[in-house]
Amino acid sequence: MKTILVTGSSGLIGSQAVEHFDRQGHRVIGVDNNMRQLFFGAQGDTTWNLNRLKGSTRNFQHANLDIRDRSALDELFKANRFELIVHCAAQPSHDKARDIPILDFEVNALGTLNLLEATRQHCRDAVFILMSTNKVYGDSPNEIPMNELGTRYDYSRQEDYDGVNESCRIDQTLHSLFGASKAAADLVAQEYGRYFGMNTCIFRGGCLTGPSHSGVELHGFLSYLVKVALTGGTYSVFGYKGKQVRDNIHSHDVVRAIEEFAANPRPGQVYNLGGGRGNSISMLEAIAKIAQMTGKTLHWKYVEEARKGDHICYISDLRKFQSHYPHWKITRNLHTIFQEIIAAQESAHTSGVAR
């Protein structure tokens, strides 16, 4: 039995990690203070997911802590010798950060530094996973030559077919304040690996998704899209004619990548982690697929102005991680992901449980 810390444990990836490692018989401590509700209001409330975890796990312990609170984290690390830290807690919205720039930076950058330093002081041999984001690249992926097709944009050169790799620059590009705060966290986590020799890993996520997502307009692309289709309302599509492309990875496959790295860590490594080309979809294609699978037409409006620093087409090149960890692969395709999200949203709607 290992003792594992998961931050953001009531969120999408955090809750998947809690369940996964709990099923294996490990002791899992989850840190989450439901700050998603503060960021996004009632729709962001993750209480339903915490209650679900309490009912479905055996060795899970919840800690209502704020990762900005160094002394509280220090006490937690003194009381428990962690062998794996899975850091998912974040202010996750590209757009919300502009309204709360100081809070965004404190949570994303300072909170990460607090956790890294607590790990160095108390359990420096532990594996430390940072869930970073492709937004650390800012809008530099938009410089890749593209073609506009009927329902999507796509890369025009054969050498870009597999997507964006880890050599894409993160400097001198428009990130959004969220992208900048996550880039700061990303770099400091790399430094703890390279400078201190700690077992840090940085996953730069594409669109992370799955049935446990508390999707809102400002964060949670597929989850919120399905929610609007099933419950009514109007979805706003921002720019690029609705042809912007994202690659989507199921939370299970994210946690499996974490597990593979933890079993054979490579200090300070950075990996792009998304659904890859096979799980890529444009906004127009996603709207059509949801209508086809649910029988319900999604009402949407087009907003000409794109989000600042947004990606036109982003597909994660997975080849680096797959070369280092050949046992890992994508196991949930787009159709399965849609099926699970739709089923979860329909169940929540029927039961009246907010999610």
N, C-alpha and C positions, 0 to 999 in steps of 0.2 A: 504494500500500500504506500503510495506517494501522497504527499501533501501539496496540493495545487492551489494557486491563487488565480482567480479569474476576476478582472475588473470589468465593469459594465455587464455584470452577470445576468441582469434582467433584459438585456438587449438581444439582438438577433444572433450574433456570433458568440457572445458571452454565454447565453443560455444553451446554445448548442454544445459549447465546450463543457459546461457544467454537466449536462446529461451524458455526454459521451464518456467523460472520465469517471463520472459516478457509476455508470454501468460497468466499468472495468474494475470497480472496487476501490478506487482511490478516494481519499478524503479531499473534498473540494470546498474552499472558502470563497464565497462570492462577495465582492465589494460593489455596491450599487446604491445610490441615494435618490434614484428616480429623477435625476436632473433633466432627463428628456422631457418630463412634464413641464418643467420650468421653461425649457427652450421652445416647446411646441404647443403648450396648452393641453387640454384634456385628451386630445387625440394621441398625444405622445406618451400618455401615462402607461407605464410598464408594470403596474401592480398586478394585472391579470397574469403576466408571465412569471412574476415572482411566486404568486400563489400556485401556479401550475407546477413550477419547479419544486416547491415545498411538498406537493402531493405526489410527485413522480420520482423523487430521488431518495436515497438511503443515507448517504454520508455527506450531504450538502449543508453548509452552514452559511447563513446570510449575515453580512456585516454592513450596516447602514453608515458608511463612511464616505467622506469627500476626499478625493485624491489630492486636493490642494492643501489638505491638513497634514503637514509633515509630522507633527507629534503623534497624531492618531495612527498614521501609517507606521511610524517607528515602533509604537506599542504593539501593533499587529504583527510586525516582522520579528519582534523580540519574543512574542508568545508562540510563534509558529515557524518552523524551519521549512521553508518552501523549496521544492525541487523544480518546480515549473511555475512561471508567472506568465499568464496570458492576458495581455493588456489591451482590452477592447474599449474601455471607457473613453468617451470623447464628446466634444461638441461637434456633431457630424455634418452640419449643413453649410454648403457652399454659400448660400444666400443669407442665412441668419447671422453669420459672423459679422457682417457689416453693421448690424444693429447693436451688437454686444462685443466689440473688438477686444476689450480687456478681459472679459470673462472667457471668451473664446481662447485667448492666448494662455490664460492661467490654467484652464482645464487641459488644453491640448499639449502645450509645451511644458509649462511648469509642473503640471501633474505627472507627466512622463518622467521628467527629471527627478521628481520626488521618489517615484517608484524605482527608478534605476539606482539612485543613491542608496535607498533602503536595501535594495538587493545587494549592492556592493558591500555595504556595512555588515549585513547579517547572513547572507547566503550567496556569496559571490560565484559559487560553482553552479548555481541554478541556471536553467535555460530561461531566457527572457524573450518573449515574443511581443513585438509591437505591431498592432494592426494599423498600418499607415494607409495611404491612399494614392491613387493615380493623380490626384490634384496637386501633388508635390511637383509635377511636371509643368504646372500652369498650362498656358495655351500653346506651349511649344509643339505638342503633337499636331496642332493645326497647320504646321508648316510642312507636314508630309504631303506630297502631291496626291490629290484625290480626283475622282470622277464623280459626277452627280448622276446617279441611276434613277430608275423609275420610282423606287420607294426608299432609297437610302443613298448615303455617300459611301464610297469605298476607296481604298488605296489604289492608286493607278500603277504603281511599280511592283514588279514581281518580288523584289527584295523586301518589300514591306508587307507581303501577304500575311505573314504570321502575326503581325501587329507590332506594338511598341515594346522595345526591349529596355533593359535597365541602363543603357548608355544614353538615353534621352536626357537632355540637360534639364536641370531644375533651377538654373540661375538666369537672370535677365529675361524674365517671362512674366506675364500677368497671371497670378495664381488665384485671386480672391484672398481675403484675409484668412479664411479657413485653410486654404492651401498653404499659405505662408506659416501659420502656426503648426500645421502638421509637418511641414518641411523642417521646421526647427526641431520638433520631436524626433523626426526621422534621422536627422543628422546627429543629434546627441546620442541616440540609441546606437547608431553606427560607431560613434566615438568610444562609447563604453565597451564595445566589442573590440575595436582595433587598438585603442590606447590602453585599456585595462585588461584586455584579453578575456573579457566575459563572453558568455554564450548568448549573445544577442542576435536576434533575427528580425528583419524588417520586411513585412509583407505589404507591398503597395497594391491595394485592392482595386479591382474594377468595381462593377456593381455587385455588391454582396446581397444576397436575397434568400428568401425562404419563408415558410409558413409562420415563423415566430416573429415576424417583423411588425412593429407598431408604425406602419407607414403613415406619413403625413406629406402635405404638399411640398414642403421644403426638404424632405429627405425620405427616400424609400420608393424609388421609381416604380417597379413592378407592383409592389404591395399596394401602394396608394392608387395606382391606375386601376387595379382590380377592385379596390374598395369603392371608388367612384362609379365604376361600371355597375356594381351590384346594388349600391345604396342610393344612387342618384347624385345629382350635382353636375358641375361642369369642370372639366379638366383643362388647364391652360398649357398649351404647347408653345414654348419660347424659341422662336427663330428657326433658321435652317430648313424651313418648309416642312418641319416634322420629320426630316430625313436623317437627323442625328442618330448615331449608332453607339450602342453600349454592349459590352459583353457581360453576361450575368453568370455568377457562380453561386451554387447552392451552399448554404452554411455548413452542411455536412462535409462537402469537399474542402472547404476552408479548414475545418477542424482536423480533417485527415492530413492536410499539409502541415499543420502545426504538430501533429503527432509524429509525422515522419522526420521533421527537423529535430524535434526533441530527442528522438532516439539516436540521432547522429549529428550533433550540432556543428556548425561551421561559423565561428565567431565573427560578428559584424557583417554578415551577408545580407544582401538586398535582393528581393525577388518580386517580380510582377506576378500578381495572382488574380486571375479573373476566369471567366468562362471560356476564353479563347474564341477563335473564329466560329467554331461550331455552335456556341451559345450566344452569338451576337445577334442583335435585333435593333431595328430602328423604331422610332416612336410610332410612325405610321403602321409599320408591320405589327407592333405590339397591340395597337388599338384594334386592328383587324383580327388578330389572333384571339383576343379576349372576346370579341363579339362572336366569333365562330365557335368558341368553346362554351360560352355561357348563354348564347342566344339573346344577349342584351346589347343594345347599341350604346356605346359610350358617347356622351355628349361632351364635346370639347370645342374650345375656341383657340384661335391662333393669335399669338402676340408677336408682332414683327421683330421686336428687339430681343436678341438672344441674351442669355445670362452672361455677365462679365466673366471672362476667362474660361468659358465653357468649352468642352471638346466637341468638335464636329463629328469625328469618327474616332472612337477609342476601342481598340481590341488589344488585349494583353497577350504579349508573346510569352508563352509558358515554357519555352525550350530550356532556359537556364535551370529553372527548378526541376524540370523533368530529367535533365541530364545529371543533376546532383542526387535526385531521389526518384529513381526509375520505377519504384513500386507504386508511386502516386499517379493517379489519373482522374479525369473528370468522370464521375459516375452518374450525375443527374443532368439529363439533357433539358433543353428549353421546354419541351412539351411536359415533361414530368414536373418541372419547376412551376409552370402555370397550373397544372392540375392540383398540386399541393397548396398553392396560395389560394386558388379559387375555393377548394374544399374548406380550408381554414377560415376564410372570410364568410362563406355561407354558414358554417357552423357557428361562428361568432354572432352573425346576424340573427340566426334562429334562437340562440340561447340568450341573446341580449347582453353578452359579455363584450365590453368595449375593448378594442384592440387596434 
